[in-house]
Amino acid sequence: MRTILWLEDGALRDRKAADHSWVIDPVCGMRLDQWTAVLSSEHEGRRYSFCSTRCQERFAVNPSAYTEQGSQPPEAAGGN
């Protein structure tokens, strides 16, 4: 079976038949499909994926606020 995804950016992407992996947006905590995530940044040799340009921009301003061990995304903690 083949599934085609129509994403918010208007692009069509073919869905892999194989299992996919999930990643977490470090800013808002949203779960993203690593294969279809289109926004990402690298920090200290690690790739981070984002659900929106807003989350990516917030991360760019202060990456360490979202990458410290045990830190929780502000939205998940009730902040904004």
C-alpha positions in Angstrom: 0.0 0.0 0.0 1.3 3.5 -0.8 0.2 6.6 0.9 0.8 10.1 -0.3 1.0 12.9 2.2 -0.1 16.5 1.4 1.6 18.7 3.9 0.8 22.2 5.1 3.5 23.7 2.8 1.6 22.3 -0.2 4.3 19.7 -1.0 3.4 16.1 -1.8 5.5 13.5 -0.3 5.5 9.8 -0.7 5.0 7.9 2.6 7.6 5.2 3.3 6.1 1.8 3.6 8.6 1.0 6.4 8.2 1.9 10.0 9.1 5.5 10.8 10.6 7.1 13.9 9.2 9.9 16.0 11.1 12.9 17.2 10.1 15.6 19.7 10.1 19.3 18.9 12.3 20.6 21.7 10.4 23.9 22.0 6.8 22.9 22.2 7.0 19.1 22.8 5.0 18.1 19.7 5.7 14.6 18.3 6.9 14.7 14.7 7.5 12.0 12.1 11.2 12.2 11.5 10.8 11.3 7.8 8.4 14.2 7.0 9.8 16.9 9.3 11.0 19.7 7.0 12.3 22.1 9.6 15.5 21.3 11.5 18.6 22.9 13.0 21.8 21.5 14.3 23.2 22.3 17.7 26.4 20.8 19.2 26.4 18.1 16.6 22.8 17.0 17.1 19.9 17.5 14.8 16.7 19.0 16.2 13.4 19.0 14.2 10.6 21.5 14.6 6.9 21.7 13.9 6.9 25.4 12.8 9.2 28.2 11.9 8.2 29.9 15.2 9.6 27.0 17.2 12.7 26.9 15.1 13.2 30.7 15.6 12.7 30.4 19.4 15.3 27.6 19.5 17.8 29.6 17.4 17.7 32.5 19.9 18.6 30.3 22.9 19.3 26.6 22.1 20.6 25.8 25.5 17.2 26.6 27.1 15.8 23.7 25.1 18.7 21.2 25.1 19.7 20.9 28.7 19.4 17.5 30.2 16.0 17.0 31.8 14.6 20.2 30.5 10.9 20.3 29.6 9.4 22.3 26.7 7.8 25.5 28.2 4.3 24.7 26.7 4.4 21.2 28.3 5.3 22.8 31.7 2.4 25.2 31.4 4.4 28.3 30.4 4.4 30.1 27.1 
